[in-house]
Structures are given as C-alpha cells and as structure tokens.
C-alpha cells in the first residue's frame, strides 16, 4: 500500500488527475484545430478561389484521414507509449500548418490541410489519450473520460469565437500559424512532464475496494482478440452511435457558421451561436461525469442521443437570436456525452488492453459520418443555392417565384436586396442556377450590412407579392433545412440501437 501511495498519491492528491488536466488541454486545442473549421471556411474559400463544394470535399477528406489516423495512434500507443505518439503528432501538426499557409492549389492544400494536418491531430486526439486515462482510473473512469470530453466542448466554445476574431484581425494564415504555435507550447511540456503510462497497481480504488478485490475469488478475464472483439454486437452498436455523432457534430462545426451568415446573422453572432453549444456542453459534461459511474451507461447513452435529436428539432424553428441561443443550449447539454460514454463502455466490455485500438477503429465510423456531412453540406449549397435545400427550390419552381427587380427607391447597381412580384414581365423565372446563387449571396451580404433598410423592403414587398429571391433572416430560418433533418434521423437511429 505504501508503494501505491508513492506511485499515485501525493499529499492526498491522486496524480491521475494531473494527466486528466493535461489531456483535456491537449484535446481542447486538437478539436479547436480540426473540428473548429467553421470560421476558417469562407476566408479560405475566398482567398484560394475554391468553391464551397471543393473546400468542403477537402475538409471531408481531412475528417476521414483524421479518423483513419486514430486506430494507428491507438496501435502506436500500445507499442511506443503515449508520450512518443503525442510528440510525433505535434511535429506533424506544426509542419502541416507551415505547408498549409503556403499552399495555393487544391492538390497542395488538400495534402497539407486535408491529409497531413489531420493525421497529426489524429495522433493527439482523445483516442490517443483514452488508454492512459483508462489505466489510471477504475473507480472514477467514467468521470475522468467525461472530463476529457470537456476539452472537446471547450475547443468548440473557446476556439470558434477566438478564431473568428483572430481571422478578422490577422487573416486566416497567421491565425492558423498562431494556433499551431500555441498547440506545440501546450502539448510538448504536457507530454514530457505530465503524461505517463505507468499507473499504480490499484489505480484510484479506495483501500476498502482494494481489500474487497483481493478477498473476491479470482475470475479469469475473457482474453478476446481484436478480431473476436470487432465481431461482437456491442462494438457495432458503438460504431453506429459514433457515426451519428460525427455526422451531426461536424455538420454544424463545418457549415454552421456559413449557414447562419447566409441566412442573415452577422459573423460574430454566427460564431457565438455555434460556440454556445460547446460552452453549455462544458457544464453538461461536468454534470454527466458525476453520474456516469452511478447510472447504467447504456441507458445514459440512449438518452443523450434522444435529447440531441430534440435539439435538432429546435434548430428547425429558430428565427431570432434568442431562439438560436436556446436551440444551441439544448444541443449543448448532451453534446459531449456520447464520446465519453462510448469509450467507457468499450473499456468496461473489452478491458483496458484493447480499449485503445478498439476505440480508434470505432472512431473511424465517427469520422465517416463527419466526412459525409462535410461534403454533403457544401454540395447541397452549390447544387441548390441555399442551405434550405430542395424543398425551397421545388416550392419556388411550382409557384413561379424567384423574380428580381429593383425595389422602389432602391439601387440595384449598388447591391440592394431585391424582391420581385409574380406578374413582373421583366422577371427572370428562367435564369440560371448560377445567377440565382449570385443574387442569393448578394442579398445575404446586404442583409448583414443594411439589415434595417433591407428588412423593411422585404417585409413591405412580401405582403404584396407571391414570391421573392431573397428572404430575410427571420423568414429564412423557418424554412425546412435538410441538414438538421438528416441529423435528427441519425440521432433517433442511435437512440433505438442503444435502447435495445
């Protein structure tokens, strides 16, 4: 017992919590760099001359590489240790960031930002840190892993608005380099001086729990191989849930800010709306962490997916700032619980020996969902000219809407937001999709810059006309958005899976 105290306890403080704190800080920066792409999306596309679908495709490839790097990270952790993997990942992140700011073509940008940066961040992701925390914690394993997930949510809450401010002041290149420098300044000391794999023999068990463990008859543990483990149903249940988690999280992480800006919210409000999810999730994660070791984890996970689906229902109805923040708060309450509970269930079912590689491969399904949603959001916008999807396009075609002319007293050449009546012979019902996208982008810009004048024109003309080519922020948000609908379906599917 004396050796146990020397190895894990220092003046009544369990050293495992130092590792939790370091791992949480590393996760905050990792998630902020990889999943907080929203503020960078439009500046990158405009500076490089990429279409949204092209850049979204690169981001999607990056998400896939991020996921594929995770089982490699879990395999390396088991062989060379957590410290070496973290240092290797940091070196790759710094090199990739330097290359990214110099890249100007889709190929070089895709290789640097999409592939190399994602691989480096995969080596510093929660998958690389979950095995060491699982070794150090038995009694409070759920709480430790929930605190690790707090870093993910803090990455969304803190990095999204900070990145937006930094990009507005310094540009996206200098902001990316600054984030890489901060990342190295935090990760390298943490890996060298805090994180270590050699946990105490009895981890965080209390003395009476250690005595009861010794008195209990020894039960041989089921020594499943990796192949046998992945052939079991619990592993695939975790994979299905993580696919839905990745689809919904990255859909908002990549396209949430651009979508809100397209629909009339300014850049700061858009970033804060998405950041609110992560901010509320910090508190939600701390509360869930307190009960994660007391309640059945399977039912907790099913409840989390169900509430997350309700959050996307709320997203369909937002039309004002207050409604936006309210919907973000609902989603934030359960935003991080799925990751922590999934890794804890894997450790409970299959043991600490396999948790790293199993969680790494399970997380690939998370990134597959993220890849699909990254590409789907950009493709949908470029195809339909709006994030509101196919329904609005069909409705406009059926009603003969979408005609444009200059409003009374307006100046179309100056970029005024224009609305047309159904009987205007100069309307452009048959204009090309490209022209409609251009008009929509111009209208979104004017709504942001001239919100009061443009909104008054829209509302006054909308009461007299049968259609419009530019919708105000309040009316746009009441249109059906295909992206939340997809996320609702994913969340409800996961709820059914874990409730079985």
C-alpha positions, 0 to 999 in steps of 0.5 A: 500500500505504501508503494501505491501511495508513492506511485499515485498519491501525493499529499492526498492528491491522486496524480491521475488527475494531473494527466486528466488536466493535461489531456483535456488541454491537449484535446481542447486545442486538437478539436479547436484545430480540426473540428473548429473549421467553421470560421476558417471556411469562407476566408479560405474559400475566398482567398484560394478561389475554391468553391464551397463544394471543393473546400468542403470535399477537402475538409471531408477528406481531412475528417476521414484521414483524421479518423483513419489516423486514430486506430494507428495512434491507438496501435502506436500507443500500445507499442511506443507509449503515449508520450512518443505518439503525442510528440510525433503528432505535434511535429506533424501538426506544426509542419502541416500548418507551415505547408498549409499557409503556403499552399495555393492549389487544391492538390497542395492544400488538400495534402497539407490541410486535408491529409497531413494536418489531420493525421497529426491531430489524429495522433493527439486526439482523445483516442490517443489519450483514452488508454492512459486515462483508462489505466489510471482510473477504475473507480472514477473512469467514467468521470475522468473520460467525461472530463476529457470530453470537456476539452472537446466542448471547450475547443468548440466554445473557446476556439470558434469565437477566438478564431473568428476574431483572430481571422478578422484581425490577422487573416486566416494564415497567421491565425492558423500559424498562431494556433499551431504555435500555441498547440506545440507550447501546450502539448510538448511540456504536457507530454514530457512532464505530465503524461505517463503510462505507468499507473499504480497497481490499484489505480484510484480504488479506495483501500476498502475496494482494494481489500474487497478485490483481493478477498473476491475469488479470482475470475479469469478475464475473457482474453478476446482478440481484436478480431473476436472483439470487432465481431461482437454486437456491442462494438457495432452498436458503438460504431453506429452511435459514433457515426451519428455523432460525427455526422451531426457534430461536424455538420454544424462545426463545418457549415454552421457558421456559413449557414447562419451568415447566409441566412442573415446573422452577422459573423460574430453572432454566427460564431457565438451561436455555434460556440454556445453549444460547446460552452453549455456542453462544458457544464453538461459534461461536468454534470454527466461525469458525476453520474456516469459511474452511478447510472447504467451507461447504456441507458445514459447513452440512449438518452443523450442521443434522444435529447440531441435529436430534440435539439435538432428539432429546435434548430428547425424553428429558430428565427431570432437570436434568442431562439438560436441561443436556446436551440444551441443550449439544448444541443449543448447539454448532451453534446459531449456525452456520447464520446465519453460514454462510448469509450467507457463502455468499450473499456468496461466490455473489452478491458483496458488492453484493447480499449485503445485500438478498439476505440480508434477503429470505432472512431473511424465510423465517427469520422465517416459520418463527419466526412459525409456531412462535410461534403454533403453540406457544401454540395447541397449549397452549390447544387441548390443555392441555399442551405434550405435545400430542395424543398425551397427550390421545388416550392419556388419552381411550382409557384413561379417565384424567384423574380428580381427587380429593383425595389422602389427607391432602391439601387440595384447597381449598388447591391440592394436586396431585391424582391420581385412580384409574380406578374413582373414581365421583366422577371427572370423565372428562367435564369440560371442556377448560377445567377440565382446563387449570385443574387442569393449571396448578394442579398445575404451580404446586404442583409448583414450590412443594411439589415434595417433598410433591407428588412423593411423592403422585404417585409413591405414587398412580401405582403404584396407579392407571391414570391421573392429571391431573397428572404430575410433572416427571420423568414429564412430560418423557418424554412425546412433545412435538410441538414438538421433533418438528416441529423435528427434521423441519425440521432433517433437511429442511435437512440433505438440501437442503444435502447435495445 
